[in-house]
Amino acid sequence: MRVVEVPDDVRDQCTQLGSGVVYALKVLCAQLVDDPLRGVPGWDPSMYVVHVDGETFEDCPALDVHYAYGPPALDEGVVQVRRVDVLPHVPARMAAPEPVGPSERPLEDAVQARQATEAWQRIESWLRRHAPTTHAALKSGASEAELAALEAVLGVRIPVPLRALWRQCAGSRDVHGAGLFPDHGWALMDLDAVARSYQWHITSQRQWEQQFGAEEGMPLWKSSWFPFCSWSVTDLSHGRFVDGETGETGSWGETAERTVEDESLTMLLEEMADRLEYPKLFPGYEPGLIGGMLVWGPPHAPDERALWEPWNG
């Protein structure tokens, strides 16, 4: 039986904020008993944050409730509410745009979808032949209903090349050898991880604006940025995203720094396919194999380097 602890100082804070906040916290605690992982993971181990919409409960503003769950912060099965943040009204420019209707550029979209699909099929074909362990970690493609559900949750339209990729493969399983993208072996995120990561970043942006103001420095996250791969299947502290407005890719890390690149997702997939099929034509990191796994290298770890076999085509 899980236990949800609410320290006295947090209870007192909610009481001062009003009966609506007290009731919202009571409902959330009941939900956490059934689903302690409903929140978005934070940077620190065992820490999560869940957003409470201000319109859900009467006389309750929008809240971010921070809580800890399980080891290493707490004993197994224990949930503890650590902090309740009252959020200001989200400015219109940060509100996620509503999904739009049919594309106004059907021909251009069709070309982009075809290019991304063909590039991915080249990658998958190479994995099937030469890296069966990594290929076996790939999930099947998402349905249009699943992609529409993701758009409804996030409130933004999925970029065309990314939609084409997810129609072919909707992420990787959490198994050994799931690393895929060069040069660090990024793993392809599944749709649940995409939603968690996106919502976490949007929450961080909201908190940044609350503390420093809307115009202070580069935004932590734009509503048009879609995460698609991460450091590993379960480690979302580093990753890459596609900007739905510009088509550019970018990356994020554990700090507030975000890097936006000129390269599009299609260009990234095509270069990866070229590096796999014609490795001798490219300098820098190169594909290799360890027991049926794709490993970009040469690896830094001595034990991996001893097992690693470069792929020369």
C-alpha positions as CSV (number, residue, x, y, z in Angstrom):
1,M,0.0,0.0,0.0
2,R,1.5,3.3,-1.1
3,V,1.7,6.2,1.3
4,V,1.4,9.9,0.3
5,E,2.9,12.2,2.8
6,V,2.1,15.9,3.0
7,P,4.4,17.8,5.4
8,D,2.8,20.3,7.8
9,D,4.4,23.3,6.1
10,V,2.9,22.3,2.7
11,R,-0.6,21.8,4.3
12,D,-0.4,25.2,6.0
13,Q,0.6,26.8,2.7
14,C,-2.4,25.2,0.9
15,T,-4.7,26.2,3.7
16,Q,-3.6,29.8,3.3
17,L,-4.1,29.6,-0.5
18,G,-7.8,28.6,0.0
19,S,-10.2,25.7,0.0
20,G,-9.9,25.2,-3.7
21,V,-6.1,24.4,-3.4
22,V,-6.7,22.2,-0.4
23,Y,-9.3,20.1,-2.3
24,A,-7.1,20.0,-5.5
25,L,-4.2,18.6,-3.4
26,K,-6.5,16.0,-1.8
27,V,-7.6,14.8,-5.2
28,L,-4.0,14.7,-6.5
29,C,-2.8,12.7,-3.5
30,A,-5.5,10.1,-4.1
31,Q,-4.4,9.9,-7.7
32,L,-0.7,9.5,-6.7
33,V,-1.6,6.5,-4.6
34,D,-2.8,4.7,-7.7
35,D,-0.3,6.2,-10.1
36,P,2.9,7.7,-8.5
37,L,4.5,8.2,-11.9
38,R,1.8,10.5,-13.3
39,G,4.2,13.5,-12.9
40,V,7.0,14.5,-15.2
41,P,10.4,13.4,-14.0
42,G,12.7,16.2,-12.8
43,W,16.4,16.6,-13.0
44,D,17.0,15.0,-9.6
45,P,16.5,11.3,-9.0
46,S,13.1,10.4,-7.5
47,M,11.7,13.9,-8.1
48,Y,8.6,14.6,-10.2
49,V,6.3,17.6,-11.0
50,V,2.6,17.4,-11.9
51,H,0.7,20.4,-13.3
52,V,-2.8,21.2,-12.0
53,D,-4.9,23.1,-14.4
54,G,-6.5,26.2,-12.8
55,E,-9.7,25.5,-14.5
56,T,-10.2,22.0,-13.2
57,F,-11.0,23.0,-9.6
58,E,-13.2,25.8,-8.4
59,D,-11.3,28.7,-6.6
60,C,-7.9,27.1,-7.5
61,P,-5.2,28.7,-9.5
62,A,-2.9,26.8,-11.8
63,L,-0.4,24.8,-9.7
64,D,2.8,22.9,-10.1
65,V,3.1,20.2,-7.4
66,H,6.6,18.9,-6.8
67,Y,6.9,15.5,-5.1
68,A,9.4,12.7,-4.4
69,Y,8.7,9.0,-5.0
70,G,10.7,6.1,-3.9
71,P,14.5,5.5,-3.7
72,P,16.9,7.1,-3.5
73,A,15.1,10.1,-1.9
74,L,12.5,8.0,0.0
75,D,11.7,4.4,1.0
76,E,10.1,2.1,-1.6
77,G,6.4,2.9,-2.1
78,V,6.5,6.3,-0.3
79,V,5.3,9.5,-2.0
80,Q,6.0,12.9,-0.4
81,V,4.7,16.3,-1.6
82,R,7.7,18.7,-1.4
83,R,6.4,22.0,-2.8
84,V,3.3,23.6,-4.3
85,D,4.0,26.5,-6.7
86,V,1.2,28.9,-7.7
87,L,1.6,29.8,-11.3
88,P,0.7,33.1,-12.9
89,H,-1.6,33.3,-15.9
90,V,0.2,31.8,-18.9
91,P,0.7,34.5,-21.5
92,A,-0.9,33.9,-24.9
93,R,2.4,33.6,-26.6
94,M,3.3,30.6,-24.4
95,A,0.0,28.9,-24.9
96,A,0.3,25.9,-27.2
97,P,-1.4,26.6,-30.5
98,E,-4.4,24.6,-31.4
99,P,-3.9,21.9,-34.1
100,V,-4.7,23.4,-37.5
101,G,-6.8,22.0,-40.3
102,P,-5.5,20.3,-43.4
103,S,-2.1,21.4,-44.6
104,E,-2.0,24.3,-47.0
105,R,1.1,22.8,-48.7
106,P,0.1,19.2,-49.5
107,L,2.7,18.8,-52.3
108,E,5.6,20.0,-50.3
109,D,4.5,18.0,-47.3
110,A,4.2,14.9,-49.5
111,V,7.8,15.3,-50.7
112,Q,9.1,15.8,-47.2
113,A,7.3,12.8,-45.9
114,R,8.6,10.6,-48.8
115,Q,12.2,11.8,-48.2
116,A,12.1,11.1,-44.5
117,T,10.4,7.7,-45.0
118,E,13.0,6.6,-47.6
119,A,15.9,7.7,-45.5
120,W,14.5,5.8,-42.5
121,Q,13.9,2.7,-44.6
122,R,17.5,2.7,-45.6
123,I,18.6,2.8,-42.0
124,E,16.2,0.1,-40.9
125,S,17.3,-2.1,-43.8
126,W,20.9,-1.8,-42.8
127,L,20.1,-2.6,-39.1
128,R,18.1,-5.6,-40.2
129,R,21.0,-7.0,-42.1
130,H,24.0,-6.0,-39.9
131,A,22.8,-5.0,-36.4
132,P,19.9,-7.4,-35.6
133,T,20.0,-6.6,-31.8
134,T,19.5,-2.9,-32.4
135,H,16.9,-3.6,-35.0
136,A,14.9,-5.8,-32.6
137,A,14.7,-2.9,-30.2
138,L,12.7,-0.8,-32.6
139,K,9.0,-0.5,-32.0
140,S,6.5,-0.7,-34.9
141,G,5.1,2.4,-36.5
142,A,2.4,4.5,-34.9
143,S,-1.2,4.7,-36.3
144,E,-2.8,7.9,-37.4
145,A,-5.1,7.6,-34.3
146,E,-2.0,7.5,-32.0
147,L,-0.4,10.5,-33.6
148,A,-3.6,12.4,-33.5
149,A,-3.9,11.6,-29.8
150,L,-0.4,12.9,-29.2
151,E,-1.3,16.1,-31.0
152,A,-4.4,16.5,-28.9
153,V,-2.4,16.1,-25.7
154,L,0.3,18.5,-26.7
155,G,-1.9,20.9,-28.7
156,V,0.6,21.3,-31.5
157,R,0.9,19.7,-35.0
158,I,3.6,17.2,-35.5
159,P,6.2,18.3,-38.1
160,V,5.7,16.4,-41.4
161,P,9.2,14.6,-41.4
162,L,8.7,13.5,-37.8
163,R,5.3,12.2,-38.4
164,A,6.7,10.2,-41.4
165,L,9.4,8.8,-39.1
166,W,6.9,7.8,-36.4
167,R,4.6,6.2,-38.9
168,Q,7.6,3.8,-39.7
169,C,8.9,3.4,-36.1
170,A,7.4,4.9,-32.9
171,G,10.4,4.6,-30.7
172,S,12.8,2.0,-29.2
173,R,12.2,-0.6,-26.4
174,D,14.2,-0.3,-23.2
175,V,16.7,-3.1,-23.9
176,H,20.4,-3.3,-24.2
177,G,21.6,-2.1,-27.6
178,A,18.7,0.4,-28.2
179,G,21.1,3.3,-28.9
180,L,20.8,4.4,-32.5
181,F,21.6,7.9,-33.6
182,P,25.2,9.2,-34.0
183,D,27.4,10.2,-32.5
184,H,26.4,9.4,-28.9
185,G,24.1,6.5,-29.6
186,W,20.9,8.5,-28.9
187,A,17.8,6.3,-28.6
188,L,14.5,7.0,-30.5
189,M,11.9,8.1,-28.0
190,D,8.5,6.4,-27.9
191,L,5.4,8.6,-27.9
192,D,4.8,8.4,-24.2
193,A,8.4,9.7,-23.6
194,V,7.9,12.4,-26.1
195,A,4.8,13.6,-24.3
196,R,6.5,13.5,-20.8
197,S,9.6,15.3,-22.1
198,Y,7.6,18.0,-23.9
199,Q,5.4,18.7,-20.9
200,W,8.4,18.8,-18.6
201,H,10.1,21.4,-20.8
202,I,7.0,23.5,-21.2
203,T,6.7,23.4,-17.4
204,S,10.3,24.5,-17.0
205,Q,9.7,27.4,-19.4
206,R,6.7,28.5,-17.4
207,Q,8.8,28.4,-14.2
208,W,11.6,30.3,-15.8
209,E,9.2,33.1,-16.9
210,Q,7.7,33.2,-13.4
211,Q,11.1,33.7,-11.8
212,F,13.0,35.8,-14.4
213,G,10.4,37.3,-16.7
214,A,9.2,36.4,-20.2
215,E,11.9,38.3,-22.0
216,E,15.0,37.2,-20.0
217,G,17.4,35.4,-22.3
218,M,16.8,32.5,-24.8
219,P,13.6,30.5,-24.0
220,L,14.2,27.1,-22.4
221,W,11.6,25.6,-24.7
222,K,9.4,26.7,-27.5
223,S,6.0,25.1,-28.0
224,S,7.0,24.2,-31.6
225,W,9.9,22.1,-30.4
226,F,9.3,18.3,-30.6
227,P,11.7,15.9,-28.8
228,F,12.4,12.7,-30.8
229,C,15.5,11.1,-29.4
230,S,17.2,11.1,-26.0
231,W,20.4,9.9,-24.2
232,S,18.8,6.5,-23.7
233,V,15.3,5.1,-23.7
234,T,14.8,6.1,-20.0
235,D,17.3,9.0,-19.6
236,L,15.6,12.1,-21.0
237,S,18.1,14.5,-19.5
238,H,19.8,15.0,-22.9
239,G,18.2,14.8,-26.3
240,R,17.3,16.3,-29.7
241,F,14.3,18.0,-31.0
242,V,12.7,19.2,-34.3
243,D,11.4,22.7,-34.6
244,G,8.0,22.5,-36.2
245,E,8.2,26.1,-37.4
246,T,11.6,26.0,-39.1
247,G,12.3,22.3,-39.7
248,E,15.6,22.7,-37.9
249,T,16.9,20.2,-35.4
250,G,18.4,21.1,-32.0
251,S,19.6,19.5,-28.8
252,W,19.2,20.0,-25.0
253,G,21.2,19.0,-22.0
254,E,21.0,19.1,-18.2
255,T,21.6,22.9,-18.1
256,A,19.4,25.6,-19.6
257,E,21.5,25.7,-22.7
258,R,19.7,24.8,-25.9
259,T,21.4,24.4,-29.3
260,V,19.6,24.9,-32.6
261,E,21.2,23.6,-35.8
262,D,20.6,24.2,-39.5
263,E,20.2,20.5,-40.2
264,S,16.7,19.2,-40.7
265,L,15.5,15.8,-39.5
266,T,15.5,14.6,-43.1
267,M,19.1,15.7,-43.6
268,L,20.0,14.0,-40.3
269,L,18.4,10.7,-41.4
270,E,19.9,10.8,-44.9
271,E,23.4,11.5,-43.5
272,M,23.0,8.6,-41.0
273,A,21.9,6.3,-43.8
274,D,24.9,7.4,-45.9
275,R,27.3,6.8,-43.0
276,L,26.0,3.3,-42.5
277,E,26.1,2.4,-46.2
278,Y,29.3,4.3,-47.2
279,P,31.3,4.7,-44.0
280,K,34.7,5.3,-45.8
281,L,33.3,8.5,-47.4
282,F,32.8,10.3,-44.0
283,P,35.4,11.5,-41.5
284,G,34.7,11.5,-37.7
285,Y,32.6,9.0,-35.8
286,E,31.9,5.8,-37.7
287,P,29.5,2.9,-37.3
288,G,30.7,-0.4,-35.7
289,L,29.3,-3.5,-34.2
290,I,29.4,-5.2,-30.8
291,G,27.6,-8.5,-30.8
292,G,24.9,-7.5,-33.2
293,M,24.5,-3.9,-31.8
294,L,25.1,-0.7,-33.7
295,V,27.8,1.2,-31.7
296,W,29.1,4.5,-33.1
297,G,32.8,4.9,-32.3
298,P,35.5,4.2,-31.7
299,P,34.1,3.8,-28.1
300,H,35.8,5.6,-25.3
301,A,35.4,2.8,-22.7
302,P,38.2,0.2,-22.9
303,D,36.0,-2.8,-22.5
304,E,33.7,-1.7,-25.4
305,R,36.7,-0.7,-27.6
306,A,38.1,-4.2,-27.2
307,L,34.9,-5.7,-28.5
308,W,34.1,-3.1,-31.1
309,E,34.4,-4.0,-34.8
310,P,34.3,-1.0,-37.2
311,W,32.0,-1.4,-40.2
312,N,33.8,-0.7,-43.4
313,G,31.1,-1.5,-45.8
